[in-house]
Amino acid sequence: MNANIQTVHFDADNKLVDYINKKLMRLDTFQDRIVNIDVFLKLDNVVHTIKDKIAEIKVNVPKQEFFVKCSSKSFEESFDKAMDSLINMIKRKKEKQAA
């Protein structure tokens, strides 16, 4: 599994990158055929307010792709919401294939 973390308009500290990598390792328990994972961390440019932090996760599996996008006031919270949605997507897809 190849994980690629990209930040847009800022540099992520090592603590955030380690946090994301540790969480991404959980995906192997739900889908064992993951080719690669792209994580995009962005700052939402909203004028005169606290900027929202956006986390996007794209997972490539042979013959399909999963994509989720979530935003909140912290990157950790955005990433956790996106991971939960992604895990639910993968579980639903596996249930459909098993049926």
N, C-alpha and C positions, 0 to 999 in steps of 0.2 A: 504494500500500500504506500503510495507516494502522496504526501501532504504538502501543499503549497499555500503559504500564508502571505497575502499581499495587503499592504496598508496604503490608503489613498490620502494624501495631504498631511501625513504625520508619520512618525516613527514609533513603532510599538516597542515597549520595554520587554526585556527578557522574561519577566514574570508573567506577562500576558501571553507571550508566545508559548511558554512552558505550560501554562494553564490550558490553552487551546489544544496543544499537542497531546496532553494527558487525556483530555476529554475525547479527542478523535480516536484514540485507541479503543474506546468502548464500541465503536461502530463495527469492529470485527466480530463481535458477538451476535450482531443482528444480520450482517451480510458479509459472507466470506469471500466474495468475488469482486471486491472493490478494486478498480484499476487505479484511480487517483482521486484526490479531494482538493478542491480549491476553496480557500476561505478568503473573503474580501472584507476588510474592516474599513469603514468610511465614516467621515464626519458629515452630518447633514447640514447644509448651509441655510439655516433659517435666520433671518435678520432679526436682531434685537431680542433674541431668546437664547436660552442655554441650548447648545447644539446637541441634537440627538446623535447617539452612536448607533451605526447600522452594521449588522453582521449578516453576510451572505455566505451560504455554504452550497457548493455544487459538488455532487458525488457522481462519478462516472462508474457504471457497472456495465459489463458487456450487454449491448443492445438496448440500454436505457440510461437515463440520467435523472437524478433527483436534484431539485433546487429549492432552497428556502431563503427567505429574507425577513429579518426582524429588526426592530429598532427600540431603543429605550435610552435611559440616561447613563448607562455604563456599558462598556463592551462585554464584560462578563455576563451581565444580565441578558443582553441581546444575543450573545452566542449561546447561552443556556436555552433560551426560548427557541432559537433556531434548531439546536440539537434535538430538543424534545419533539418538534414538528417533524424533523427529518427521520427520527427513529419511528414515529408513528406512520409516516409515509412508507418506510421500508417494510414495517410489519404488515401494513394493509396490502402491499404489493405481494408479499410472500404468501399471505392468506389467500389472495385471489389465484395465485399460481398453483397453490396446493389443492384448491377446490376444483 
